[in-house]
Amino acid sequence: MGEERRPAASRVRCPKCRSKTLALTETGEWGSTFYVTDGRLDRGQGFHEPGCIFRVDAQCALCDHTWKVRGAVQITDCVIEDQESDHA
């Protein structure tokens, strides 16, 4: 069986109310390709190409405050590394 994944500890907290219950959103650029055949666009036959992530935004679930997470360009930048894995 696969290894069980535990939720990672976040280093982010709301700067307004100090809550640790929040939503993190990676913002970046991506491309979507859709094909037109004989003048007809088939919206169900497209594909999305991921691109560069350039920032992480946060929204507090308690007070609804929103902010840009400083020093983070992707969600993994918001994680406190598990100390146990360093000693395995």
PyMOL commands that set and color helices and strands:
alter all, ss='L'
color gray80, all
select helices_A, chain A and resi 75-78+83-87
alter helices_A, ss='H'
color red, helices_A
select strands_A, chain A and resi 9-10+22-28+31-33+36-37+40-41+47-49+53-60+66-68+79-80
alter strands_A, ss='S'
color yellow, strands_A
deselect
rebuild
show_as cartoon
